Amino acid sequence: MAKKEVTSKTVARKAAKTLTSPSSSKAAKSAAGSALSQRSAPNKETSSSAASSASKTLKSPTASKAAKSAAGSALTQKPQSGTNSGGPRKPKK
């Protein structure tokens, strides 16, 4: 089930800046593209590969603030893994 969130106008601008920057990494551009594609699509979810790219971007010491902002937005639109409720997981037996 999709999270009912969209990328804000401010973050969409930062994502566009990241996509057009020649110094942005492939991971940053992937995360920015995901965030930008969710600008007006509340039912769209961030894919696992885009979420992985967003995570790499957030951990990168060289990523710009704009790239990290777009990556954070993409990650907030990723559904909880393993559960739709977002609650605690059952312990494995």
C-alpha positions as CSV (number, residue, x, y, z in Angstrom):
1,M,0.0,0.0,0.0
2,A,1.4,3.4,-1.0
3,K,2.1,6.1,1.5
4,K,-0.1,9.1,0.8
5,E,2.7,11.6,0.5
6,V,4.0,13.8,-2.3
7,T,7.2,15.7,-2.8
8,S,7.0,19.3,-1.8
9,K,7.5,22.2,-4.3
10,T,10.8,23.2,-2.5
11,V,12.2,19.6,-2.6
12,A,11.1,19.2,-6.2
13,R,13.2,22.3,-7.1
14,K,16.2,20.8,-5.2
15,A,15.6,17.5,-7.0
16,A,15.6,19.3,-10.4
17,K,18.8,21.1,-9.4
18,T,20.4,17.7,-8.5
19,L,19.3,16.2,-11.8
20,T,20.9,19.0,-13.9
21,S,24.1,19.2,-11.9
22,P,27.1,17.6,-13.7
23,S,28.7,17.0,-10.4
24,S,25.8,14.9,-8.9
25,S,26.5,11.2,-8.6
26,K,24.4,8.5,-10.3
27,A,22.9,7.6,-6.9
28,A,21.9,11.2,-6.2
29,K,20.3,11.6,-9.6
30,S,18.4,8.3,-9.1
31,A,17.0,9.5,-5.8
32,A,16.2,12.9,-7.2
33,G,14.4,11.4,-10.1
34,S,12.3,9.3,-7.8
35,A,11.4,12.3,-5.6
36,L,10.6,14.4,-8.6
37,S,8.4,11.7,-10.1
38,Q,6.3,11.7,-6.9
39,R,5.7,15.5,-7.0
40,S,2.0,15.1,-7.7
41,A,1.4,11.3,-7.4
42,P,0.4,10.4,-3.9
43,N,-0.1,6.7,-4.8
44,K,3.4,6.3,-6.3
45,E,6.1,4.6,-4.1
46,T,9.8,4.7,-4.1
47,S,11.3,1.5,-5.6
48,S,13.9,-0.5,-3.7
49,S,16.7,0.5,-6.0
50,A,15.8,4.2,-5.7
51,A,15.6,3.8,-1.9
52,S,19.1,2.2,-1.9
53,S,20.4,5.1,-4.0
54,A,18.8,7.6,-1.6
55,S,20.4,5.9,1.3
56,K,23.9,6.1,-0.4
57,T,23.3,9.8,-1.1
58,L,22.4,10.5,2.5
59,K,25.5,8.8,3.7
60,S,27.8,10.5,1.2
61,P,30.0,13.2,2.6
62,T,30.3,14.8,-0.8
63,A,26.6,15.0,-1.7
64,S,25.1,18.5,-1.9
65,K,22.3,19.6,0.5
66,A,19.9,19.7,-2.4
67,A,20.7,16.0,-3.3
68,K,20.3,15.0,0.3
69,S,17.0,16.8,0.6
70,A,15.7,15.0,-2.5
71,A,17.0,11.7,-1.2
72,G,15.3,12.2,2.1
73,S,12.0,12.9,0.4
74,A,12.3,9.8,-1.7
75,L,12.9,7.7,1.4
76,T,9.9,9.0,3.2
77,Q,7.8,7.7,0.3
78,K,9.2,4.2,0.6
79,P,6.7,1.7,2.2
80,Q,7.8,-0.1,5.3
81,S,9.6,-3.3,4.4
82,G,8.1,-6.5,5.4
83,T,4.8,-5.0,6.7
84,N,2.0,-2.8,5.5
85,S,1.0,-1.7,9.0
86,G,4.3,-0.1,10.0
87,G,4.1,-1.8,13.4
88,P,6.6,-4.1,15.1
89,R,7.5,-7.3,13.3
90,K,6.7,-10.7,14.7
91,P,9.8,-12.5,16.1
92,K,11.1,-15.4,14.1
93,K,10.8,-18.8,15.5
